[in-house]
Amino acid sequence: MSAQSTGRLTFLGSGTSQGVPVIACLCPTCQSHNPKDQRLRASVLVELPGLVLGIDAGPDFRAQMLREKVQHLDAILLTHEHKDHIAGLDDIRAFNYKRQDHFPVYCTPKVEQALKREFYYAFEADPYPGVPRFAIHHMDKGSVQIGAHSFEAVEVWHHKMQVLGFRFGKLAYITDAKTITPEEKEKLQGLDILIINALHEFPHPSHFNLAEALQLIEQLKPKHSYLTHISHLFGLHADVSAKLPANVSLAFDGLQLSFDYSS
């Protein structure tokens, strides 16, 4: 029989690939002084009993770790290979030093190929001293086991690119999705919390817009949903929040959620 306990998720970043504010942009969102309008690249920290996981490590990874004062990290799960989700992996060197060992990174074989291109110096037979050291573990859609913990990887599609979301007990985190098959949607039934990407209100070829995200939420009927991977084009946090249904909220950097978790 599974043990019921509580997990915690922290939004390390809730922005899209350029972050918010965008360099050289003078739009009202990018000029806002509201901290909720200042979004680092999308990533979360998931804390389960005896296990601390990062999901993705984009260009802001170092700043996110410092802001949240993360002293311990057991592994990083990579959703896919785009730069805004992997570019910060060089900074796991700090955790290499603390562990005195390679750092566990969970990803698909296709993502591993991208890591070997982007961080070629970390995979050389005779590497330069001080390079990041990865311990790559393969995963795909379906059950993922790390230590005593088992959770579900959910396959979604980012245009034609496979992306993995994750379900931990009664919470699911899905980023960079445009389509989800009926079979994978079944894995998202019965949630208390659904975190889903919603880029802005306009159609986009590889991301849900607001209408599509709300349609998925209506299909799955979680108790509450949070929108993430947000573009500056979406508008000000306060203005967008006023448009949303009562059971849907905009995520923001630093937001923490507790959830029911069964190991």
C-alpha positions as CSV (number, residue, x, y, z in Angstrom):
1,M,0.0,0.0,0.0
2,S,1.4,3.4,-0.9
3,A,2.3,5.9,1.8
4,Q,0.5,9.3,1.7
5,S,2.6,12.3,2.4
6,T,3.1,15.9,1.3
7,G,5.3,17.3,-1.4
8,R,6.2,20.9,-2.2
9,L,6.8,22.5,-5.6
10,T,8.5,25.9,-6.0
11,F,8.4,27.8,-9.3
12,L,12.0,28.7,-10.0
13,G,10.9,30.4,-13.2
14,S,7.6,30.9,-15.0
15,G,8.7,32.7,-18.2
16,T,9.1,31.7,-21.8
17,S,12.4,31.3,-23.7
18,Q,13.4,35.0,-23.5
19,G,12.2,35.5,-20.0
20,V,10.4,38.6,-18.8
21,P,11.4,41.4,-19.2
22,V,12.7,40.8,-22.7
23,I,16.0,42.5,-23.6
24,A,15.4,46.0,-25.2
25,C,11.6,45.7,-24.9
26,L,9.6,48.8,-23.9
27,C,6.2,47.1,-23.6
28,P,4.2,47.7,-20.4
29,T,4.9,44.2,-19.1
30,C,8.6,44.4,-19.6
31,Q,8.6,47.9,-17.9
32,S,6.5,46.7,-15.0
33,H,7.9,47.0,-11.4
34,N,5.6,44.3,-10.1
35,P,7.9,41.3,-9.1
36,K,5.2,39.0,-10.5
37,D,5.9,40.4,-14.0
38,Q,9.5,39.5,-13.8
39,R,9.8,35.9,-15.0
40,L,13.0,33.8,-15.3
41,R,13.0,30.8,-17.7
42,A,10.5,28.0,-16.8
43,S,11.8,25.6,-14.2
44,V,10.5,24.1,-10.9
45,L,12.0,22.5,-7.8
46,V,10.1,19.5,-6.5
47,E,10.6,18.3,-2.9
48,L,9.4,14.9,-2.0
49,P,10.2,13.0,1.3
50,G,13.9,12.4,1.1
51,L,14.3,13.5,-2.5
52,V,14.8,17.0,-4.1
53,L,14.4,17.3,-7.9
54,G,14.9,20.1,-10.3
55,I,12.9,20.0,-13.5
56,D,14.9,21.7,-16.2
57,A,18.0,23.9,-15.9
58,G,17.8,26.9,-18.2
59,P,20.0,29.9,-18.6
60,D,18.8,31.3,-15.2
61,F,19.7,28.1,-13.2
62,R,22.4,29.7,-11.2
63,A,20.3,32.7,-10.2
64,Q,17.3,30.4,-9.3
65,M,19.4,28.2,-7.1
66,L,20.8,31.3,-5.3
67,R,17.4,33.0,-4.9
68,E,15.9,29.9,-3.4
69,K,19.0,29.1,-1.3
70,V,19.1,25.6,-2.6
71,Q,21.8,23.7,-0.7
72,H,20.9,20.2,-1.8
73,L,19.7,18.7,-5.1
74,D,19.5,15.0,-5.8
75,A,18.8,15.1,-9.6
76,I,17.6,17.1,-12.5
77,L,14.9,15.9,-14.9
78,L,15.0,17.4,-18.4
79,T,11.7,17.8,-20.2
80,H,13.4,18.3,-23.6
81,E,16.5,19.7,-25.3
82,H,15.7,23.4,-26.1
83,K,18.2,25.9,-24.8
84,D,15.9,27.6,-22.4
85,H,15.6,24.2,-20.6
86,I,19.2,23.0,-20.6
87,A,21.6,25.9,-21.0
88,G,22.3,26.3,-17.2
89,L,23.6,22.8,-16.8
90,D,27.3,24.0,-16.7
91,D,26.5,25.3,-13.2
92,I,25.9,21.9,-11.7
93,R,29.7,22.1,-11.1
94,A,28.8,23.5,-7.7
95,F,26.8,20.3,-6.9
96,N,29.6,18.2,-8.3
97,Y,31.9,19.8,-5.8
98,K,29.5,19.3,-2.9
99,R,28.8,15.7,-3.8
100,Q,32.4,14.9,-4.9
101,D,30.7,12.9,-7.6
102,H,29.0,13.1,-11.0
103,F,25.5,14.7,-10.9
104,P,22.4,12.6,-11.9
105,V,20.6,13.9,-14.9
106,Y,17.5,12.1,-16.2
107,C,16.5,12.5,-19.8
108,T,15.6,10.7,-23.0
109,P,18.4,9.4,-25.3
110,K,17.6,12.2,-27.8
111,V,18.1,14.8,-25.1
112,E,21.4,13.1,-24.1
113,Q,22.6,13.6,-27.8
114,A,21.8,17.3,-27.5
115,L,23.8,17.5,-24.2
116,K,26.8,15.9,-25.9
117,R,26.7,18.6,-28.5
118,E,26.1,21.6,-26.2
119,F,28.4,20.4,-23.4
120,Y,30.9,18.4,-25.5
121,Y,33.7,19.4,-23.1
122,A,32.0,17.5,-20.3
123,F,32.0,14.2,-22.2
124,E,35.6,14.2,-23.5
125,A,37.7,11.1,-22.5
126,D,40.3,13.4,-20.9
127,P,38.2,16.4,-19.8
128,Y,39.6,19.8,-18.7
129,P,39.7,20.0,-14.9
130,G,36.6,21.5,-13.4
131,V,34.1,20.8,-16.1
132,P,30.6,19.7,-15.1
133,R,30.3,15.9,-14.6
134,F,27.0,14.3,-15.6
135,A,25.7,10.9,-14.6
136,I,23.1,10.4,-17.4
137,H,20.1,8.2,-16.7
138,H,17.6,7.4,-19.5
139,M,13.9,7.8,-19.1
140,D,10.9,8.0,-21.4
141,K,7.2,8.2,-21.0
142,G,5.8,5.9,-18.3
143,S,7.0,5.2,-14.8
144,V,10.2,6.7,-13.6
145,Q,12.0,5.3,-10.5
146,I,14.5,7.4,-8.5
147,G,15.5,5.7,-5.3
148,A,12.4,4.8,-3.3
149,H,10.2,7.1,-5.4
150,S,8.2,6.3,-8.4
151,F,6.3,8.9,-10.5
152,E,4.9,9.2,-14.0
153,A,6.4,10.8,-17.1
154,V,3.7,12.1,-19.4
155,E,4.5,12.6,-23.1
156,V,3.3,15.8,-24.8
157,W,4.3,17.3,-28.1
158,H,5.9,20.7,-28.7
159,H,5.1,21.0,-32.4
160,K,7.0,17.8,-33.6
161,M,9.3,17.5,-30.6
162,Q,8.7,15.1,-27.7
163,V,8.5,16.7,-24.3
164,L,8.1,15.0,-21.0
165,G,5.8,16.3,-18.2
166,F,5.6,14.7,-14.8
167,R,2.9,13.6,-12.4
168,F,3.8,13.4,-8.7
169,G,0.8,12.1,-6.8
170,K,-2.0,14.7,-7.2
171,L,0.1,17.3,-9.0
172,A,1.3,17.4,-12.6
173,Y,3.7,19.7,-14.3
174,I,3.5,20.1,-18.1
175,T,5.5,22.6,-20.1
176,D,6.0,23.4,-23.8
177,A,2.9,21.4,-24.9
178,K,0.8,22.0,-28.0
179,T,-0.8,18.6,-28.2
180,I,-1.4,15.6,-25.9
181,T,-2.7,12.3,-27.0
182,P,-5.9,10.8,-25.4
183,E,-3.7,8.0,-23.9
184,E,-1.4,10.5,-22.1
185,K,-4.4,12.7,-21.0
186,E,-5.6,9.6,-19.1
187,K,-2.5,10.0,-16.9
188,L,-3.7,13.5,-15.9
189,Q,-7.1,12.5,-14.5
190,G,-7.9,13.1,-10.8
191,L,-5.5,15.9,-10.1
192,D,-5.6,18.4,-7.3
193,I,-3.1,20.7,-9.2
194,L,-2.3,20.9,-12.9
195,I,0.5,23.2,-14.0
196,I,0.3,23.9,-17.7
197,N,2.0,26.2,-20.2
198,A,0.0,29.1,-21.7
199,L,2.2,31.3,-23.8
200,H,-0.3,34.2,-24.5
201,E,-3.7,34.7,-26.1
202,F,-2.6,34.4,-29.7
203,P,-2.3,31.1,-31.7
204,H,1.1,29.6,-31.6
205,P,2.5,26.5,-33.5
206,S,4.2,24.8,-30.6
207,H,2.6,26.1,-27.4
208,F,-0.9,26.2,-25.9
209,N,-2.4,29.7,-25.9
210,L,-4.8,30.7,-23.2
211,A,-7.9,29.3,-24.9
212,E,-6.2,25.9,-25.5
213,A,-4.9,25.7,-21.9
214,L,-8.4,26.5,-20.5
215,Q,-9.9,23.9,-22.8
216,L,-7.5,21.2,-21.5
217,I,-8.3,22.3,-17.9
218,E,-12.0,21.9,-18.6
219,Q,-11.4,18.4,-20.0
220,L,-9.2,17.3,-17.1
221,K,-11.1,19.1,-14.3
222,P,-8.2,19.4,-11.8
223,K,-9.2,21.2,-8.5
224,H,-6.9,24.1,-9.4
225,S,-4.6,25.0,-12.3
226,Y,-1.6,27.3,-12.7
227,L,-0.4,28.7,-16.0
228,T,3.4,28.9,-16.7
229,H,5.9,29.4,-19.5
230,I,4.4,32.9,-19.9
231,S,5.4,35.5,-22.6
232,H,5.5,39.2,-22.1
233,L,2.9,39.4,-24.8
234,F,0.4,37.9,-22.4
235,G,0.2,41.2,-20.5
236,L,0.5,42.3,-16.9
237,H,0.1,39.7,-14.2
238,A,-2.8,41.6,-12.6
239,D,-4.7,42.2,-15.9
240,V,-4.4,38.6,-17.0
241,S,-5.4,37.3,-13.5
242,A,-8.6,39.3,-13.7
243,K,-9.6,37.4,-16.8
244,L,-9.1,33.9,-15.4
245,P,-11.7,31.5,-14.0
246,A,-11.7,31.1,-10.2
247,N,-9.9,27.8,-10.4
248,V,-7.1,29.0,-12.6
249,S,-4.1,31.2,-11.5
250,L,-1.0,32.6,-13.2
251,A,2.1,31.2,-11.7
252,F,4.9,33.5,-10.7
253,D,8.5,33.1,-9.7
254,G,9.0,31.9,-6.1
255,L,5.4,30.7,-5.7
256,Q,5.3,27.5,-3.6
257,L,2.6,24.8,-3.7
258,S,2.0,21.9,-1.3
259,F,0.4,18.7,-2.8
260,D,-0.6,15.2,-1.8
261,Y,2.0,12.7,-2.8
262,S,1.9,8.9,-2.7
263,S,5.2,7.1,-3.1
